[in-house]
Amino acid sequence: MAVEYLLATEEQREFAELTGSICEKELAPRIEELEKANDGRGQYPMDQHKKLAEAGICGLNIPEAWGGMGMGYVSRGLIYEEMSKTDIGFAFSQRGATEKGDFVLDSHLPDAEKKQWIDGILAGDVVGAFAHTEPNAGSDANNIFTTAVKDGDEWVINGSKCFITNAPIADFYKVVAVTDKEKGPKGGISAFFVERDRLGVSPGLPEMKMGLKLSPTSTVSFEDVRVPEDHLIGKLGWAMKGEGGNAAMWAGSRPYLIAFAVGAAQRAVDICKKYSKERVTFKKRIVDHQAVGFQIADMQMRVDMVRNMVYTNLEAADRGIDIGRYSPGCKAVGAEVCQQVAWDAIQVLGGYGYMKEYGLEKIARDCRIFSIFDGSSEIMREIVRRQISR
């Protein structure tokens, strides 16, 4: 597998391709087995996670001063695009597990304790999760019911979260909770660092999902969970900000997320390219039939278009340029294009595309989520509508 982004530096290219080759060699042969594990709920392979940690591919965003790589969005996007060519679910959870060092560093924990957690992430021994979404607070991120009430020098957290990536395997959570009901989202919602082993923390069983089966997702409940004051992340009341008041959906994360979908969509196109050069009908390779050749050409052009959108946004984010106007569009268009490419790939292979052995039905299942989570396509369009109507 090779990096497709033309402006990638040699260093970025080498690191991303190393990651892709490790996943293709070590993980690809096991995907079917891992998807079937836990009665079809799937399983995250921690042994593969450790192998990537040994190669330095954990905590890529952790500052160099703390032992990490301090990578920007473009470098990380390229790595996860390559990883996603093997399996989006694994890539999504690996990123979610190891890019949570900022939760630790933004807390008020003593430096010695922060270092223990950061070292654990870098070694592949510690997994983090972001506990934000609730049954009534997904796209409507302000409608949070989980509370954190001050009691002496501790906070007492009560509530339940759902659809939390890595919740079943996490060692710690960033928990978003209401700390001042009167202020609401404008200064009344805070975030806390909560260890899994604290009394009252209860992760649920992994959900039975349509796709991303190598990415464990579940509920997690907090019942009278007590944490010290130094477990506050950032400033009190500052957990919500930006469009719609949601810090979790700030501009840079949206195009970054689509890099994963681009990786899977490119894999679908590559499968079509290979098959169309081998499959012969009416004494011609099917790629030489215009109807099929044009369809594959359109698929590649659409993936290239989304890739360029993604990395233009990420390059701007790395430079500190405000991409609020472009980010939601990149998320919506990118998600929908990559989904369509996956379905078109099935059409190119015909009956074979419908069979599991070629892997296209899995890519279609995995890509479907991108227009739903981290801000649905409808919400992205609403954000753009608000911007253009001002």
Secondary structure, DSSP 8 states (H G I E B T S, - for coil): -----TT--HHHHHHHHHHHHHIIIIIGGGHHHHHHHHHHT----HHHHHHHHHTT-S-TTS-GGGTS----HHHHHHHHHHHHTT-HHHHHHHHHHHS-HHHHHTB---HHHHHHHHHHHHHT---EEEE--BTTBSSSTT----EEEEETTEEEEEEEEEEEETTTT-SEEEEEEES-TTTTTTT-EEEEEEETTSTTEEE------SS-TTS-EEEEEEEEEEEEGGGEESSTTBS--SGGG-GGG-TTHHHHHHHHHHHHHHHHHHHHHHHHHH-EETTEEGGGSHHHHHHHHHHHHHHHHHHHHHHHHHHHHHTT---TTTHHHHHHHHHHHHHHHHHHHHHHHTTTTTSGGGSHHHHHHHHGGGGTTTS-HHHHHHHHHHHHT-
